[in-house]
Amino acid sequence: MAPPPRRRVSIVNMANMDLADKQIREFREAFDYFDEHSEGSLETRYLKRYLSEMGYEATDLEVAQMKRKVDPNGSGKFDFDAFLTMAESILGSGEDGMEEELKNAFRLFDKTGSGTISVDVLREIMLAADPNMDKNELEQLITDTDTDNSGTVDFGEFMEFMMSS
């Protein structure tokens, strides 16, 4: 029997300091996904790839620092507890950092400086991210994001959309 299809797990979807049971289960799922041989450990040399697949693009310096945290004795492997600690530290530093990154992204799309972006610009962003997105799904996402039906999206709506997608 073939193994079940692999599913990408996004750390961005879990930007919350309190690691609730659901989040821990999702991190366990991500850990198990990376632990292809069910050894109960991951190799530190692939840490940057693991982070990238979870939606976190770490610098080489960040990866080196994380390697020292998850594998202090230099064994080349780390277990789920170390993985969870790493994920928690990313989320802990990430909520404010995530908001700042989203503000910077929002400013790029808010070309007029009005504090809003049009739903047309949002549609372009979504299609650039996923050119094969179903038209009905796209329109539903836009409707869900433009909560006040103004035809524009303010930063609060944009952040809510980005944190939930």
N, C-alpha and C positions, 0 to 999 in steps of 0.2 A: 504494500500500500504506500502511495506517495505521501510525503509529509505535507501538512497543511500549508497553504500559500502564506508567504511572509507578509506581514502588514507593517507599514511604516508607522512609527510612534513619534509624535511630535512633542518635544519638551515645551515648546512655546504655548501649547494648549493648556499647560498646567502651571502657569506662572502665578503661584499662590504660596505664601510662606508655610502655611500649615499643611503638612503632608497627610492628607486624609487617607483613609483606607483605600478609596478608589484610586488615588494617585499612586499609592504604594503598589497596588495591584498592576497599574499601568507601567510603573517602573520595572516591576518584576517581569512583566510581559516583554518589555524592551530588553532587559538583561537576558532573558531566556532566548529571545530572538537572536541576540549577538552570540550567545553561548551555543554555537552550532553543534557541538559534540556532547552537550549536556554534562560538562565537567564541573560545573558550579563555579567557574572562574572565567575571567576574560583576560586577554593579553594586553598589557599596557602599550605595546607598540602600535596597536590599532585604536588607541584612545581618540585620536583626532577624527578618525572615520566614524566611530560610534557617536561622537558628539555631533558630527555633521549630519549623520542619518537621523538624528533626533531633532534636527533643526537649529542647532547651536553651532555657529561658526566661530571657533576659538582661534585666537592667535597662537603662534608657536610658543610664546612665553606663557600664555595661559595653560596650554597643554603640558608644558614642562612642569609648571607649578602643580597642576592636577595630578600628574604622574607621581610626583613626590608625596602627595597626600594619599593617593589610593594605594600606592606601593612603596611605603617608606623603607622597606628592607631590600628593595631592588630585585625582587624575585622574578619580575616580568609578568606577574599575574595579580589580579585582584578579585575579590569576591563580591557578592551582592551587597553586603553591608557597606563596603567601601564605595560601590557604585551608587548606592542610595545617598550616602553622605555627600558625594560629588554632585549628584543631581540636586540635592537640597541646597548646597552652597551656590550652585548656578541660579536656582530659583530665588534664593535669598538676596543675592546681589542683582538678580535679574529683573525684579519687578520695577524698581526705579529705573534701571538701565533700559528695560524694555519700553517703558513709557517714553523715555528720552529718545530712543531709536525711532519709535512711532511718531513722535513730534517732528523729528528731523525728516522722516519720510513724508509726513503730512505737508510740511512746509514745501517740499519739492513739488508736490502736486497742486498746492494752493498758489498758483502762479500770480494771482492778483493780490495776495496778502489779505484777502477778505475774511479769513478764518473758516472758509468753507471750500469744499470741492464739489463740482457738479456730479450728478449721478452718471453723466456721460463719461467723465474722467474716471470715475470708479469702475464703470463698465470696461473701459480700456485697460485699467489695472488688472481687473479680474481676467480678462481675455488674454492679456500678456502672460499672466501667471499660469493659465490653463487654456490654451487655444482650442482644446476639444470640449470645453464645457458646454453642456446642454443649454440651449437658449432659455428654456423654461426655468431651469435651475438658476441660471444667471439672473433672470428677471426676479425670481423669488428672493435671491440673496440681496439684490438691490432694494427691493421692497422692504425686506426685513431690516436692512441697514438704515435706510432713510425713514426712521421711525416717525418723524413729524410730517412726512409727505411734502417736504418743501422743495424737492428737486435738487437739493444740495445736502451734503453731509458735513457736519461740523466735526471737530476733533473728537468729541465724546462718542459720537456715533461711529467714527472711523476706528477709534481705539476698541470699542465694544466689538465691532466686526472683526478686527484683526486678532483680538484675544480669543474669539470664539471659533475662528476658522482653523 
